[in-house]
Amino acid sequence: MLSPDDWAIVALSLKVGLVAVLLTLPVAFALAWVLARTRFPGRLLLDALVHLPLVLPPVVMGWLLLLGFGANGPFGRFFAELGVTFLFRWTGAALAAAVMALPLMVRAIRLSLEAVDPRLEAAARTLGAGPWRAFATVTLPLSLPGVLAATVLGLARSLGEFGATITFVSNIPGETRTLPLAIYSALQMPGGDAQVVRLAAISVALSLGALVASEALARRMGGTRVA
């Protein structure tokens, strides 16, 4: 049985994860499109930078976010003028989750875009469709399973983010304490085993559901390619 505090942690985690995915999705799609459909000097470097969060220690990513989006960071000052602050706020937790989820989302979307036959887009243009209409009527529908899979994977990764979040925005109850941070905090407290079990069970259920949904979408995408 979940306590009110447990429900608050789950609600905050879902809010952070959903905001992170919604912010990341257009950026991930744009990067995936560039990497899948264009050739230019520096493309390999861009690909490496996109996937950097996968290989860097999350603590290092959190430190880099602190440098860039902290109170004295260049991006932090810019957003502060717009009334948006990240340091020690749930918005910072969402930013950290978005950065860590970005490589997985870009990869899934890129694979789906590469699976779309460019000749179909060319055929649409020969029938009078402009570039945007060909994209909306051919490319996007065919790549949609991959986009949905990327969204689910991004949400799962966001819900599990720990290292970058605790480094960037600390572990503040009700503000930045998402599921992984709450589990970590409960492990440090005497008698916190019961809460650890409850929150870990929720984390496993959410992650497992996301992975099953992502795999189902990937299989559907594979079946579409075969057809």
Backbone as CSV, one residue per row, in Angstrom:
resi,resn,N_x,N_y,N_z,CA_x,CA_y,CA_z,C_x,C_y,C_z
1,MET,0.853,-1.192,0.000,0.000,0.000,0.000,0.889,1.243,0.000
2,LEU,0.664,2.094,-0.964,1.495,3.294,-1.074,1.010,4.374,-0.115
3,SER,1.957,5.053,0.492,1.635,6.171,1.371,1.457,7.441,0.534
4,PRO,0.889,8.494,1.116,0.783,9.763,0.369,2.128,10.276,-0.126
5,ASP,3.183,10.071,0.681,4.516,10.492,0.241,4.974,9.692,-0.979
6,ASP,4.659,8.399,-0.995,5.020,7.565,-2.143,4.305,8.044,-3.400
7,TRP,3.027,8.340,-3.271,2.267,8.820,-4.431,2.827,10.147,-4.938
8,ALA,3.249,11.007,-4.006,3.827,12.293,-4.414,5.126,12.075,-5.185
9,ILE,5.924,11.103,-4.763,7.178,10.789,-5.460,6.887,10.256,-6.861
10,VAL,5.910,9.352,-6.970,5.556,8.804,-8.282,5.035,9.906,-9.199
11,ALA,4.178,10.777,-8.653,3.617,11.868,-9.465,4.712,12.802,-9.955
12,LEU,5.656,13.141,-9.076,6.764,14.013,-9.476,7.624,13.335,-10.540
13,SER,7.885,12.039,-10.373,8.695,11.311,-11.349,8.030,11.297,-12.714
14,LEU,6.726,11.058,-12.737,6.011,11.042,-14.012,5.999,12.428,-14.646
15,LYS,5.831,13.465,-13.827,5.855,14.831,-14.373,7.215,15.150,-14.981
16,VAL,8.271,14.815,-14.251,9.628,15.062,-14.750,9.872,14.273,-16.035
17,GLY,9.474,12.991,-16.041,9.707,12.158,-17.216,8.932,12.621,-18.432
18,LEU,7.668,12.969,-18.250,6.847,13.396,-19.385,7.336,14.727,-19.952
19,VAL,7.680,15.665,-19.077,8.193,16.951,-19.557,9.516,16.751,-20.286
20,ALA,10.371,15.888,-19.743,11.660,15.621,-20.394,11.463,15.059,-21.793
21,VAL,10.540,14.116,-21.937,10.301,13.503,-23.244,9.695,14.506,-24.217
22,LEU,8.739,15.298,-23.755,8.100,16.275,-24.638,9.101,17.325,-25.119
23,LEU,10.022,17.707,-24.247,11.043,18.681,-24.643,12.078,18.064,-25.585
24,THR,12.368,16.797,-25.379,13.438,16.152,-26.132,12.980,15.679,-27.507
25,LEU,11.711,15.295,-27.648,11.252,14.659,-28.873,11.522,15.478,-30.133
26,PRO,11.157,16.769,-30.194,11.459,17.514,-31.432,12.952,17.640,-31.701
27,VAL,13.752,17.814,-30.648,15.203,17.903,-30.828,15.751,16.572,-31.323
28,ALA,15.276,15.477,-30.727,15.738,14.150,-31.129,15.362,13.854,-32.576
29,PHE,14.155,14.249,-32.973,13.733,13.992,-34.353,14.593,14.794,-35.327
30,ALA,14.850,16.050,-35.005,15.665,16.878,-35.891,17.085,16.313,-36.022
31,LEU,17.676,15.916,-34.901,19.022,15.344,-34.949,19.031,14.019,-35.710
32,ALA,18.010,13.194,-35.488,17.929,11.917,-36.199,17.792,12.141,-37.697
33,TRP,17.005,13.133,-38.086,16.831,13.439,-39.509,18.161,13.867,-40.131
34,VAL,18.874,14.743,-39.444,20.167,15.210,-39.958,21.146,14.054,-40.103
35,LEU,21.195,13.186,-39.092,22.147,12.079,-39.133,21.754,11.009,-40.145
36,ALA,20.448,10.852,-40.382,19.986,9.795,-41.279,19.958,10.229,-42.741
37,ARG,19.705,11.512,-42.993,19.429,11.937,-44.366,20.430,12.908,-44.957
38,THR,21.406,13.339,-44.205,22.336,14.335,-44.743,23.776,13.844,-44.597
39,ARG,24.627,14.390,-45.413,26.066,14.138,-45.354,26.781,15.477,-45.361
40,PHE,27.631,15.722,-44.371,28.316,17.005,-44.274,29.570,16.809,-43.422
41,PRO,30.564,17.693,-43.578,31.755,17.614,-42.723,31.364,17.819,-41.260
42,GLY,31.872,16.995,-40.397,31.548,17.105,-38.981,30.376,16.239,-38.554
43,ARG,29.817,15.479,-39.501,28.675,14.625,-39.158,29.080,13.576,-38.117
44,LEU,30.268,13.013,-38.258,30.742,12.016,-37.301,30.897,12.622,-35.912
45,LEU,31.380,13.859,-35.865,31.535,14.539,-34.578,30.171,14.791,-33.937
46,LEU,29.202,15.222,-34.741,27.857,15.443,-34.223,27.274,14.143,-33.672
47,ASP,27.468,13.062,-34.399,26.985,11.758,-33.943,27.620,11.394,-32.606
48,ALA,28.914,11.652,-32.467,29.605,11.339,-31.213,29.080,12.202,-30.070
49,LEU,28.842,13.478,-30.335,28.338,14.368,-29.285,26.941,13.960,-28.831
50,VAL,26.105,13.542,-29.791,24.744,13.122,-29.442,24.780,11.919,-28.509
51,HIS,25.709,10.996,-28.764,25.764,9.766,-27.976,26.687,9.871,-26.765
52,LEU,27.264,11.042,-26.536,28.189,11.223,-25.417,27.569,10.881,-24.060
53,PRO,26.309,11.264,-23.786,25.731,10.915,-22.472,25.656,9.417,-22.203
54,LEU,25.730,8.593,-23.250,25.682,7.145,-23.036,26.974,6.606,-22.446
55,VAL,28.090,7.288,-22.711,29.388,6.758,-22.293,30.036,7.565,-21.167
56,LEU,29.635,8.812,-21.008,30.170,9.603,-19.908,29.508,9.193,-18.595
57,PRO,30.240,9.234,-17.485,29.587,9.005,-16.191,28.476,10.030,-15.983
58,PRO,27.295,9.604,-15.525,26.198,10.563,-15.319,26.577,11.727,-14.413
59,VAL,27.466,11.477,-13.451,27.895,12.566,-12.568,28.594,13.663,-13.361
60,VAL,29.370,13.270,-14.366,30.050,14.253,-15.207,29.019,15.071,-15.997
61,MET,27.997,14.402,-16.522,26.948,15.135,-17.236,26.241,16.107,-16.302
62,GLY,25.990,15.679,-15.073,25.370,16.587,-14.110,26.243,17.786,-13.808
63,TRP,27.551,17.553,-13.717,28.488,18.659,-13.478,28.503,19.621,-14.659
64,LEU,28.485,19.075,-15.885,28.448,19.940,-17.069,27.159,20.748,-17.113
65,LEU,26.048,20.128,-16.733,24.783,20.867,-16.669,24.863,21.970,-15.618
66,LEU,25.517,21.675,-14.519,25.671,22.677,-13.463,26.484,23.864,-13.958
67,LEU,27.526,23.593,-14.739,28.331,24.677,-15.296,27.542,25.509,-16.298
68,GLY,26.745,24.836,-17.122,26.041,25.546,-18.192,24.733,26.181,-17.766
69,PHE,23.998,25.488,-16.887,22.652,25.941,-16.541,22.512,26.373,-15.087
70,GLY,23.628,26.429,-14.370,23.593,26.941,-13.006,23.359,28.445,-12.984
71,ALA,23.339,28.997,-11.791,23.037,30.424,-11.646,24.033,31.300,-12.387
72,ASN,25.292,30.870,-12.448,26.324,31.663,-13.116,26.670,31.137,-14.504
73,GLY,25.997,30.103,-14.949,26.254,29.554,-16.274,25.626,30.406,-17.362
74,PRO,26.176,30.353,-18.579,25.642,31.183,-19.674,24.189,30.862,-20.004
75,PHE,23.837,29.593,-20.042,22.455,29.222,-20.338,21.546,29.492,-19.134
76,GLY,22.098,29.305,-17.946,21.318,29.577,-16.744,20.907,31.034,-16.652
77,ARG,21.842,31.942,-16.957,21.508,33.372,-16.921,20.492,33.729,-17.992
78,PHE,20.639,33.120,-19.167,19.702,33.401,-20.262,18.283,32.990,-19.883
79,PHE,18.133,31.775,-19.374,16.791,31.309,-19.022,16.244,32.030,-17.796
80,ALA,17.135,32.472,-16.900,16.680,33.216,-15.724,16.010,34.518,-16.145
81,GLU,16.523,35.141,-17.202,15.898,36.361,-17.708,14.511,36.090,-18.278
82,LEU,14.262,34.846,-18.684,12.942,34.456,-19.190,12.036,33.946,-18.081
83,GLY,12.565,33.928,-16.856,11.769,33.475,-15.717,11.813,31.984,-15.480
84,VAL,12.782,31.287,-16.094,12.908,29.833,-15.934,14.215,29.540,-15.208
85,THR,14.118,28.834,-14.094,15.305,28.440,-13.345,15.364,26.916,-13.267
86,PHE,16.569,26.397,-13.233,16.777,24.947,-13.222,17.395,24.438,-11.928
87,LEU,18.237,25.227,-11.308,18.997,24.765,-10.156,18.079,24.497,-8.964
88,PHE,18.150,23.286,-8.443,17.362,22.846,-7.285,15.853,22.898,-7.539
89,ARG,15.471,22.764,-8.790,14.063,22.755,-9.159,13.740,21.505,-9.960
90,TRP,12.436,21.150,-10.031,12.035,19.976,-10.809,12.318,20.191,-12.287
91,THR,12.340,21.457,-12.718,12.681,21.731,-14.117,14.108,21.293,-14.429
92,GLY,15.005,21.445,-13.450,16.375,20.971,-13.631,16.432,19.457,-13.703
93,ALA,15.593,18.787,-12.902,15.528,17.321,-12.974,15.038,16.881,-14.349
94,ALA,14.067,17.611,-14.897,13.558,17.292,-16.239,14.639,17.528,-17.291
95,LEU,15.424,18.586,-17.134,16.503,18.859,-18.083,17.551,17.757,-18.034
96,ALA,17.932,17.338,-16.836,18.916,16.260,-16.707,18.393,14.968,-17.330
97,ALA,17.126,14.664,-17.071,16.534,13.452,-17.651,16.484,13.549,-19.172
98,ALA,16.175,14.732,-19.695,16.104,14.917,-21.145,17.456,14.689,-21.801
99,VAL,18.512,15.225,-21.197,19.855,15.069,-21.754,20.266,13.598,-21.767
100,MET,19.956,12.879,-20.715,20.344,11.477,-20.628,19.503,10.586,-21.541
101,ALA,18.270,11.007,-21.826,17.393,10.214,-22.701,17.632,10.495,-24.181
102,LEU,18.224,11.627,-24.485,18.377,12.053,-25.880,19.046,11.009,-26.780
103,PRO,20.177,10.404,-26.396,20.823,9.444,-27.318,19.929,8.269,-27.685
104,LEU,19.211,7.716,-26.716,18.332,6.585,-27.005,17.219,6.977,-27.962
105,MET,16.671,8.170,-27.781,15.585,8.629,-28.640,16.078,8.900,-30.052
106,VAL,17.246,9.523,-30.161,17.807,9.805,-31.486,18.070,8.502,-32.233
107,ARG,18.621,7.520,-31.552,18.951,6.256,-32.208,17.695,5.551,-32.727
108,ALA,16.656,5.495,-31.900,15.424,4.816,-32.316,14.775,5.520,-33.504
109,ILE,14.726,6.845,-33.455,14.112,7.597,-34.555,14.969,7.500,-35.817
110,ARG,16.276,7.542,-35.649,17.167,7.442,-36.811,16.991,6.110,-37.528
111,LEU,16.889,5.032,-36.782,16.683,3.720,-37.399,15.368,3.674,-38.166
112,SER,14.334,4.300,-37.614,13.041,4.297,-38.302,13.087,5.142,-39.565
113,LEU,13.810,6.243,-39.543,13.930,7.091,-40.733,14.757,6.392,-41.812
114,GLU,15.815,5.705,-41.399,16.646,4.999,-42.378,15.901,3.836,-43.024
115,ALA,14.853,3.347,-42.340,14.078,2.240,-42.894,13.069,2.705,-43.940
116,VAL,12.818,4.017,-44.020,11.880,4.552,-45.013,12.602,4.682,-46.350
117,ASP,12.064,4.056,-47.379,12.672,4.081,-48.705,12.564,5.495,-49.293
118,PRO,13.686,6.154,-49.571,13.620,7.503,-50.144,12.888,7.548,-51.480
119,ARG,12.793,6.407,-52.185,12.080,6.398,-53.470,10.593,6.669,-53.288
120,LEU,10.058,6.304,-52.115,8.648,6.610,-51.849,8.429,8.117,-51.745
121,GLU,9.363,8.803,-51.096,9.272,10.261,-50.997,9.430,10.897,-52.380
122,ALA,10.375,10.355,-53.168,10.569,10.881,-54.521,9.322,10.671,-55.365
123,ALA,8.670,9.523,-55.210,7.439,9.268,-55.961,6.353,10.250,-55.572
124,ALA,6.263,10.568,-54.289,5.257,11.536,-53.838,5.521,12.913,-54.438
125,ARG,6.796,13.280,-54.548,7.114,14.591,-55.125,6.825,14.626,-56.623
126,THR,7.023,13.506,-57.312,6.713,13.490,-58.740,5.212,13.591,-58.993
127,LEU,4.421,13.242,-57.977,2.963,13.342,-58.099,2.449,14.719,-57.666
128,GLY,3.377,15.621,-57.389,2.976,16.994,-57.094,3.076,17.401,-55.647
129,ALA,3.474,16.489,-54.761,3.593,16.836,-53.349,4.882,17.619,-53.108
130,GLY,4.775,18.690,-52.333,5.963,19.434,-51.961,6.744,18.688,-50.891
131,PRO,7.918,19.198,-50.520,8.737,18.502,-49.521,8.016,18.282,-48.196
132,TRP,7.296,19.299,-47.715,6.605,19.168,-46.434,5.437,18.198,-46.531
133,ARG,4.720,18.238,-47.657,3.600,17.312,-47.806,4.086,15.874,-47.949
134,ALA,5.180,15.679,-48.656,5.749,14.337,-48.780,6.207,13.828,-47.418
135,PHE,6.761,14.728,-46.625,7.180,14.340,-45.281,5.975,13.947,-44.430
136,ALA,4.905,14.762,-44.482,3.732,14.531,-43.636,2.939,13.305,-44.064
137,THR,2.929,12.999,-45.356,2.083,11.911,-45.847,2.830,10.598,-46.070
138,VAL,4.157,10.670,-46.175,4.927,9.450,-46.449,5.914,9.155,-45.307
139,THR,6.849,10.081,-45.084,7.935,9.821,-44.142,7.433,9.665,-42.719
140,LEU,6.639,10.625,-42.258,6.196,10.597,-40.865,5.339,9.377,-40.540
141,PRO,4.326,9.036,-41.355,3.546,7.830,-41.024,4.375,6.556,-40.993
142,LEU,5.326,6.420,-41.927,6.134,5.206,-41.968,7.133,5.128,-40.816
143,SER,7.569,6.276,-40.339,8.537,6.285,-39.235,7.866,6.402,-37.869
144,LEU,6.540,6.510,-37.850,5.831,6.752,-36.593,6.063,5.658,-35.545
145,PRO,6.077,4.367,-35.893,6.368,3.363,-34.853,7.705,3.590,-34.173
146,GLY,8.715,3.984,-34.945,10.015,4.274,-34.350,9.974,5.500,-33.459
147,VAL,9.204,6.503,-33.851,9.066,7.704,-33.029,8.376,7.364,-31.712
148,LEU,7.341,6.545,-31.784,6.641,6.141,-30.569,7.537,5.290,-29.677
149,ALA,8.301,4.394,-30.292,9.240,3.585,-29.514,10.281,4.466,-28.832
150,ALA,10.758,5.481,-29.535,11.722,6.409,-28.953,11.112,7.155,-27.772
151,THR,9.845,7.539,-27.908,9.168,8.238,-26.824,9.075,7.365,-25.578
152,VAL,8.699,6.109,-25.774,8.579,5.186,-24.639,9.937,4.930,-23.998
153,LEU,10.960,4.708,-24.822,12.309,4.494,-24.290,12.811,5.723,-23.538
154,GLY,12.535,6.895,-24.105,12.948,8.128,-23.445,12.282,8.300,-22.099
155,LEU,11.001,7.947,-22.025,10.289,8.047,-20.743,10.880,7.076,-19.721
156,ALA,11.155,5.848,-20.165,11.740,4.863,-19.251,13.102,5.333,-18.747
157,ARG,13.906,5.877,-19.654,15.237,6.371,-19.244,15.110,7.555,-18.304
158,SER,14.146,8.416,-18.549,13.952,9.584,-17.691,13.520,9.174,-16.288
159,LEU,12.651,8.168,-16.205,12.183,7.710,-14.900,13.312,7.072,-14.091
160,GLY,14.325,6.560,-14.768,15.430,5.906,-14.074,16.657,6.767,-13.868
161,GLU,16.602,8.022,-14.252,17.780,8.883,-14.162,18.115,9.196,-12.697
162,PHE,19.402,9.076,-12.373,19.847,9.309,-10.990,21.075,10.217,-10.914
163,GLY,22.190,9.779,-11.523,23.467,10.451,-11.301,23.493,11.907,-11.713
164,ALA,23.040,12.196,-12.932,23.059,13.581,-13.405,22.096,14.447,-12.606
165,THR,20.970,13.857,-12.204,19.966,14.625,-11.461,20.483,15.038,-10.087
166,ILE,21.014,14.083,-9.334,21.461,14.404,-7.973,22.657,15.347,-7.984
167,THR,23.478,15.278,-9.033,24.625,16.183,-9.146,24.177,17.594,-9.513
168,PHE,23.185,17.691,-10.373,22.759,18.991,-10.906,21.790,19.715,-9.972
169,VAL,20.780,18.999,-9.470,19.712,19.683,-8.711,19.537,19.125,-7.308
170,SER,20.464,18.266,-6.867,20.438,17.731,-5.517,19.224,16.810,-5.313
171,ASN,18.951,16.484,-4.051,17.915,15.516,-3.681,16.964,16.177,-2.703
172,ILE,16.045,16.971,-3.244,15.160,17.802,-2.416,13.763,17.188,-2.391
173,PRO,13.256,16.819,-1.217,11.914,16.222,-1.145,10.848,17.158,-1.717
174,GLY,9.981,16.595,-2.549,8.886,17.373,-3.120,9.275,18.245,-4.296
175,GLU,10.562,18.322,-4.615,11.014,19.203,-5.687,11.841,18.460,-6.724
176,THR,12.854,17.734,-6.289,13.707,16.997,-7.227,13.843,15.518,-6.861
177,ARG,13.210,15.073,-5.788,13.354,13.679,-5.338,12.437,12.770,-6.151
178,THR,12.948,12.290,-7.265,12.217,11.350,-8.104,12.406,9.926,-7.553
179,LEU,11.850,8.940,-8.238,11.892,7.565,-7.744,13.305,7.067,-7.415
180,PRO,14.270,7.187,-8.323,15.614,6.679,-7.980,16.218,7.391,-6.771
181,LEU,16.018,8.699,-6.684,16.566,9.442,-5.558,15.850,9.090,-4.262
182,ALA,14.541,8.837,-4.344,13.791,8.441,-3.160,14.229,7.068,-2.660
183,ILE,14.501,6.160,-3.593,14.993,4.834,-3.203,16.356,4.961,-2.536
184,TYR,17.218,5.778,-3.104,18.536,6.007,-2.515,18.413,6.577,-1.107
185,SER,17.510,7.550,-0.928,17.329,8.165,0.386,16.780,7.161,1.388
186,ALA,15.826,6.324,0.964,15.257,5.332,1.869,16.292,4.299,2.288
187,LEU,17.231,3.988,1.402,18.283,3.037,1.747,19.208,3.575,2.835
188,GLN,19.286,4.907,2.952,20.165,5.507,3.954,19.503,5.644,5.313
189,MET,18.199,5.398,5.386,17.458,5.603,6.628,17.196,4.274,7.339
190,PRO,17.335,4.227,8.658,16.950,3.018,9.399,15.445,2.752,9.241
191,GLY,15.103,1.529,8.949,13.696,1.191,8.794,13.102,1.607,7.462
192,GLY,13.954,1.963,6.504,13.435,2.391,5.204,13.238,1.276,4.219
193,ASP,13.446,0.029,4.662,13.365,-1.103,3.742,11.993,-1.246,3.103
194,ALA,10.955,-1.001,3.882,9.594,-1.157,3.352,9.336,-0.173,2.214
195,GLN,9.783,1.054,2.382,9.594,2.039,1.322,10.439,1.696,0.103
196,VAL,11.632,1.183,0.336,12.478,0.759,-0.788,11.770,-0.303,-1.617
197,VAL,11.166,-1.272,-0.951,10.470,-2.344,-1.658,9.320,-1.780,-2.473
198,ARG,8.540,-0.883,-1.884,7.389,-0.306,-2.593,7.839,0.489,-3.818
199,LEU,8.804,1.373,-3.617,9.240,2.226,-4.722,9.990,1.434,-5.786
200,ALA,10.767,0.437,-5.365,11.474,-0.394,-6.343,10.480,-1.184,-7.184
201,ALA,9.405,-1.667,-6.556,8.390,-2.408,-7.307,7.731,-1.512,-8.356
202,ILE,7.460,-0.270,-7.991,6.881,0.670,-8.955,7.859,0.936,-10.087
203,SER,9.128,1.124,-9.757,10.143,1.383,-10.781,10.262,0.215,-11.749
204,VAL,10.274,-1.001,-11.209,10.374,-2.181,-12.064,9.157,-2.282,-12.971
205,ALA,7.972,-2.044,-12.411,6.742,-2.141,-13.203,6.731,-1.111,-14.331
206,LEU,7.103,0.121,-14.022,7.116,1.172,-15.041,8.155,0.879,-16.118
207,SER,9.344,0.480,-15.708,10.408,0.199,-16.675,10.066,-1.005,-17.541
208,LEU,9.540,-2.056,-16.913,9.190,-3.252,-17.669,8.075,-2.957,-18.671
209,GLY,7.079,-2.186,-18.236,6.001,-1.814,-19.156,6.515,-1.006,-20.332
210,ALA,7.450,-0.089,-20.062,8.009,0.728,-21.140,8.804,-0.119,-22.116
211,LEU,9.595,-1.059,-21.601,10.396,-1.912,-22.481,9.512,-2.822,-23.331
212,VAL,8.461,-3.369,-22.734,7.540,-4.224,-23.493,6.857,-3.410,-24.595
213,ALA,6.416,-2.207,-24.263,5.769,-1.354,-25.263,6.737,-0.980,-26.375
214,SER,7.981,-0.669,-26.007,8.979,-0.316,-27.019,9.272,-1.493,-27.938
215,GLU,9.397,-2.693,-27.361,9.673,-3.883,-28.175,8.505,-4.181,-29.110
216,ALA,7.282,-4.007,-28.618,6.108,-4.238,-29.459,6.082,-3.268,-30.636
217,LEU,6.432,-2.014,-30.376,6.470,-1.030,-31.452,7.597,-1.344,-32.438
218,ALA,8.734,-1.800,-31.911,9.850,-2.149,-32.799,9.483,-3.333,-33.691
219,ARG,8.792,-4.313,-33.136,8.357,-5.462,-33.949,7.360,-5.032,-35.012
220,ARG,6.484,-4.120,-34.638,5.507,-3.622,-35.628,6.225,-2.882,-36.737
221,MET,7.243,-2.104,-36.366,8.014,-1.390,-37.381,8.728,-2.373,-38.291
222,GLY,9.265,-3.460,-37.713,9.923,-4.460,-38.521,8.965,-5.152,-39.454
223,GLY,7.742,-5.430,-38.983,6.738,-6.038,-39.832,6.306,-5.131,-40.963
224,THR,6.284,-3.826,-40.682,5.930,-2.866,-41.737,6.979,-2.849,-42.819
225,ARG,8.269,-2.973,-42.422,9.336,-2.959,-43.436,9.257,-4.198,-44.323
226,VAL,8.954,-5.344,-43.689,8.878,-6.565,-44.482,7.733,-6.493,-45.471
227,ALA,6.596,-5.944,-44.991,5.453,-5.837,-45.888,5.750,-4.911,-47.029
